[in-house]
Amino acid sequence: MNTFEEDLRATLRKQENALDGHTLARLGAARRAALATPAAPWWRLHVPALGGAALAMAVAVVMLMPMQEQLRPPTRASEQLLKDPQFYEDLDFYMWLSESEMGNRG
């Protein structure tokens, strides 16, 4: 410690020893009242943390739900057509049709 802190500490100790009886009685009563109050239950100390965790979980769910929607492959008519066995039976026709359309455009 430096000398400033030592001087300050010595000054505070002198003032502490110079307190009158009325002030000491008030300080003692305040100390007893503070010690007499029951301690807060353990769960009251954790309410802000639990609330923050619940909020973070809700935000995560809200943010991930649209992502799951995007990950699912869309069901379109072309995909339904590929599942149809009739499509594979007429595959030669579809190939001929696409070649003839390309020949007509060019």
C-alpha positions as CSV (number, residue, x, y, z in Angstrom):
1,M,0.0,0.0,0.0
2,N,1.1,3.5,-0.6
3,T,1.1,6.3,2.0
4,F,-2.1,7.9,0.7
5,E,-4.0,4.7,1.5
6,E,-2.4,4.3,4.8
7,D,-3.2,7.8,5.8
8,L,-6.8,7.4,4.7
9,R,-7.2,4.2,6.6
10,A,-5.7,5.8,9.8
11,T,-8.1,8.8,9.4
12,L,-11.1,6.5,9.0
13,R,-10.1,4.5,12.1
14,K,-9.8,7.7,14.2
15,Q,-13.2,8.8,13.1
16,E,-14.6,5.3,13.8
17,N,-13.3,5.4,17.4
18,A,-14.7,8.9,17.9
19,L,-18.4,8.0,17.2
20,D,-20.9,9.0,19.9
21,G,-23.1,6.5,21.7
22,H,-26.3,7.4,19.8
23,T,-24.7,6.8,16.4
24,L,-23.2,3.5,17.6
25,A,-26.6,2.4,18.9
26,R,-28.3,3.2,15.5
27,L,-25.5,1.3,13.7
28,G,-26.0,-1.7,16.0
29,A,-29.8,-1.7,15.5
30,A,-29.3,-1.5,11.7
31,R,-26.9,-4.4,11.8
32,R,-29.3,-6.5,13.9
33,A,-32.2,-5.7,11.6
34,A,-30.1,-6.7,8.5
35,L,-29.1,-10.0,10.1
36,A,-32.7,-10.8,11.2
37,T,-34.2,-10.6,7.7
38,P,-34.5,-14.0,6.2
39,A,-32.2,-14.8,3.2
40,A,-33.8,-14.8,-0.2
41,P,-34.7,-18.3,-1.4
42,W,-32.2,-19.9,-3.8
43,W,-34.6,-19.9,-6.7
44,R,-35.2,-16.1,-6.6
45,L,-31.5,-15.5,-7.3
46,H,-31.7,-17.7,-10.4
47,V,-35.0,-16.3,-11.9
48,P,-33.2,-13.9,-14.3
49,A,-30.9,-16.6,-15.5
50,L,-33.8,-19.1,-16.0
51,G,-35.8,-16.4,-17.8
52,G,-32.9,-15.6,-20.1
53,A,-32.4,-19.3,-20.9
54,A,-36.1,-19.7,-21.7
55,L,-36.0,-16.6,-23.9
56,A,-32.9,-18.0,-25.7
57,M,-34.6,-21.3,-26.2
58,A,-37.8,-19.6,-27.6
59,V,-35.7,-17.5,-30.0
60,A,-33.8,-20.6,-31.1
61,V,-37.0,-22.5,-31.8
62,V,-38.4,-19.6,-33.8
63,M,-35.3,-19.2,-35.8
64,L,-34.9,-22.9,-36.6
65,M,-38.5,-23.7,-37.6
66,P,-38.3,-21.8,-40.9
67,M,-35.0,-23.5,-41.6
68,Q,-36.6,-26.9,-41.2
69,E,-39.3,-25.8,-43.7
70,Q,-36.6,-24.9,-46.2
71,L,-34.7,-28.2,-45.8
72,R,-37.7,-30.2,-46.8
73,P,-37.8,-30.8,-50.6
74,P,-40.7,-29.1,-52.2
75,T,-43.4,-31.3,-53.7
76,R,-44.0,-30.1,-57.2
77,A,-45.7,-31.6,-60.2
78,S,-42.4,-32.6,-61.8
79,E,-41.4,-34.6,-58.7
80,Q,-44.8,-36.2,-58.6
81,L,-44.4,-37.1,-62.3
82,L,-41.1,-38.8,-61.5
83,K,-42.8,-41.0,-58.9
84,D,-45.5,-42.0,-61.5
85,P,-44.7,-45.4,-63.2
86,Q,-46.5,-44.2,-66.3
87,F,-43.7,-41.6,-66.7
88,Y,-41.1,-44.3,-67.1
89,E,-43.2,-46.2,-69.6
90,D,-43.4,-43.2,-71.9
91,L,-39.9,-42.0,-71.4
92,D,-38.9,-42.6,-75.0
93,F,-41.8,-40.5,-76.1
94,Y,-40.7,-37.6,-73.8
95,M,-37.1,-37.8,-75.1
96,W,-38.3,-37.8,-78.7
97,L,-40.6,-34.8,-77.9
98,S,-37.8,-32.8,-76.4
99,E,-35.4,-33.5,-79.3
100,S,-38.0,-32.6,-81.9
101,E,-38.8,-29.3,-80.0
102,M,-35.2,-28.4,-79.9
103,G,-34.9,-29.1,-83.6
104,N,-37.9,-26.9,-84.4
105,R,-36.5,-24.0,-82.4
106,G,-33.1,-24.0,-83.9
